[in-house]
Amino acid sequence: MTDVLFICTGNAARSVMGGVSLHARRPDLAIETAGTLVVDGQPMSIRTRAAIEGVGHPLPRHASRQVEPIDLDRAALVVALAPEHVEWVRRTHSTAADHTVTLLRLVRDLKPADGGSIRDQVLALGAGDAELGDWEEVVDPGGGEIDVFAECARQIDGLIEDLAPRLASGTLS
């Protein structure tokens, strides 16, 4: 089981930043990252590395990888960094739609854990039927300079700082 799976497009910046940030705050959770349109095996860019170091987190061992149906099935929660990633899950693997939600919606709507599991928490949101909005996108820094990556990392880190204490205990605890 994976407690939290972060997905973005290339698994090169946003999902990696989210995974690192949550792992730093919740080492009890099993966290993975992947992308919806990936060239497998690519290292993270120098800009992503600098952005992660800039928010004070250690660099993970990372090689990009395409999200597979098995990843979506075994994740208690799939955190998408943009509405397009939720739409992709709904289109390609609809059985995971009920536990796939954007990071911004999670931060806005997730109630603190009151027993139960992470999956219980996310199912209570009704994410599978939620209408997606433009406000839910963490803008992709790809193609930007280091300052754009740094701003993205700060945004994601701040969102994770808010979210992490509200998540239920994971499978590793």
C-alpha positions as CSV (number, residue, x, y, z in Angstrom):
1,M,0.0,0.0,0.0
2,T,0.9,3.6,-0.6
3,D,-0.6,6.2,1.7
4,V,-0.1,9.2,-0.6
5,L,0.8,9.2,-4.3
6,F,1.6,12.7,-5.8
7,I,1.1,13.1,-9.5
8,C,1.9,15.8,-11.9
9,T,2.7,15.8,-15.6
10,G,6.3,14.8,-16.0
11,N,7.2,13.7,-12.4
12,A,10.1,16.1,-12.6
13,A,9.1,19.1,-10.3
14,R,5.7,19.5,-8.6
15,S,5.0,15.9,-7.6
16,V,8.6,15.5,-6.4
17,M,8.4,18.7,-4.4
18,G,5.1,17.5,-2.8
19,G,6.5,14.1,-2.0
20,V,9.6,15.5,-0.4
21,S,7.7,18.1,1.6
22,L,5.2,15.6,3.0
23,H,7.9,13.0,3.8
24,A,9.8,15.6,5.8
25,R,6.7,16.2,7.9
26,R,5.2,12.8,8.0
27,P,7.8,10.1,7.8
28,D,5.2,7.6,9.0
29,L,3.5,7.7,5.6
30,A,4.4,5.7,2.6
31,I,4.7,8.3,-0.2
32,E,5.4,7.9,-3.9
33,T,5.4,10.2,-6.9
34,A,4.7,9.7,-10.6
35,G,3.5,11.5,-13.7
36,T,0.8,11.4,-16.3
37,L,3.1,12.0,-19.3
38,V,6.6,10.8,-18.4
39,V,9.9,9.8,-20.0
40,D,10.8,7.1,-17.5
41,G,14.1,7.2,-15.6
42,Q,14.9,10.9,-16.0
43,P,16.7,12.6,-13.0
44,M,15.2,15.8,-11.6
45,S,16.5,19.0,-13.0
46,I,19.0,21.3,-11.4
47,R,16.2,23.8,-11.0
48,T,14.1,21.3,-9.1
49,R,17.0,20.3,-6.9
50,A,17.8,23.9,-6.1
51,A,14.1,24.6,-5.3
52,I,13.9,21.7,-2.9
53,E,17.1,22.6,-1.2
54,G,15.8,26.2,-1.0
55,V,12.9,25.2,1.2
56,G,15.3,23.2,3.5
57,H,14.5,19.6,2.5
58,P,17.0,16.9,1.7
59,L,17.2,15.8,-1.9
60,P,15.5,12.4,-2.6
61,R,16.8,9.7,-4.9
62,H,14.6,10.3,-7.9
63,A,14.0,9.0,-11.4
64,S,10.8,10.0,-13.2
65,R,8.2,7.3,-13.7
66,Q,4.8,7.0,-15.4
67,V,1.9,6.4,-13.1
68,E,0.4,3.0,-13.7
69,P,-3.1,1.7,-12.8
70,I,-1.6,-0.4,-10.0
71,D,-0.2,2.8,-8.5
72,L,-3.6,4.4,-8.5
73,D,-5.3,1.3,-7.0
74,R,-2.9,0.8,-4.1
75,A,-2.8,4.5,-3.1
76,A,-5.0,5.5,-0.3
77,L,-4.9,9.1,-1.6
78,V,-3.8,10.4,-5.0
79,V,-2.8,14.1,-4.8
80,A,-2.9,15.8,-8.1
81,L,-1.1,19.1,-8.6
82,A,-3.6,20.4,-11.2
83,P,-7.1,19.7,-12.3
84,E,-5.8,18.2,-15.6
85,H,-4.3,15.4,-13.6
86,V,-7.6,14.6,-11.9
87,E,-9.3,14.6,-15.3
88,W,-6.6,12.2,-16.6
89,V,-7.3,9.8,-13.7
90,R,-11.0,10.1,-14.3
91,R,-10.5,9.3,-18.0
92,T,-7.9,6.5,-17.8
93,H,-8.6,4.8,-14.5
94,S,-12.1,5.9,-13.2
95,T,-12.0,3.5,-10.2
96,A,-9.4,5.8,-8.7
97,A,-11.4,9.0,-9.2
98,D,-13.0,8.8,-5.7
99,H,-9.6,9.1,-4.0
100,T,-7.9,11.5,-6.4
101,V,-8.0,15.2,-5.5
102,T,-6.0,18.3,-6.1
103,L,-3.6,19.5,-3.4
104,L,-5.3,22.9,-3.2
105,R,-8.8,21.3,-2.7
106,L,-7.3,19.0,0.0
107,V,-5.9,22.0,1.9
108,R,-9.2,23.8,1.6
109,D,-11.6,21.0,2.4
110,L,-9.9,18.2,4.3
111,K,-11.1,17.9,7.9
112,P,-8.6,16.7,10.6
113,A,-8.4,13.0,11.1
114,D,-10.9,11.7,13.6
115,G,-9.9,8.0,13.6
116,G,-10.3,6.1,10.4
117,S,-7.9,6.1,7.5
118,I,-6.6,8.5,4.9
119,R,-8.9,6.8,2.4
120,D,-11.9,7.5,4.7
121,Q,-10.9,11.1,4.9
122,V,-10.7,11.6,1.1
123,L,-13.8,9.6,0.4
124,A,-15.7,12.0,2.7
125,L,-14.8,14.8,0.4
126,G,-16.7,13.3,-2.5
127,A,-13.7,14.0,-4.8
128,G,-14.9,11.7,-7.6
129,D,-17.9,13.9,-8.3
130,A,-16.3,17.3,-7.6
131,E,-16.4,19.9,-10.3
132,L,-12.9,21.0,-10.9
133,G,-11.9,24.7,-11.0
134,D,-8.9,26.6,-12.4
135,W,-8.1,27.7,-8.8
136,E,-6.9,24.2,-8.1
137,E,-3.8,24.4,-10.2
138,V,-0.3,24.6,-8.8
139,V,1.3,26.2,-11.8
140,D,3.9,24.1,-13.5
141,P,7.3,25.7,-13.3
142,G,8.7,23.8,-16.3
143,G,10.4,26.1,-18.7
144,G,10.8,28.8,-16.0
145,E,14.0,30.0,-14.4
146,I,15.2,29.0,-11.0
147,D,13.1,31.7,-9.3
148,V,9.9,30.2,-10.8
149,F,10.9,26.8,-9.4
150,A,11.7,28.3,-6.1
151,E,8.3,30.0,-5.8
152,C,6.6,26.7,-6.8
153,A,8.5,24.8,-4.1
154,R,7.6,27.5,-1.5
155,Q,3.9,27.3,-2.4
156,I,3.8,23.5,-2.3
157,D,5.8,23.4,1.0
158,G,3.4,25.9,2.6
159,L,0.4,23.9,1.4
160,I,1.9,20.6,2.7
161,E,2.7,22.3,6.0
162,D,-1.0,23.0,6.4
163,L,-2.2,19.6,5.2
164,A,0.3,17.2,6.9
165,P,-1.1,17.4,10.5
166,R,-4.6,16.8,9.3
167,L,-3.9,13.5,7.5
168,A,-4.8,10.3,9.3
169,S,-2.1,7.8,10.3
170,G,-0.7,5.7,7.5
171,T,-0.1,2.1,6.7
172,L,3.4,2.3,8.1
173,S,2.3,3.4,11.6
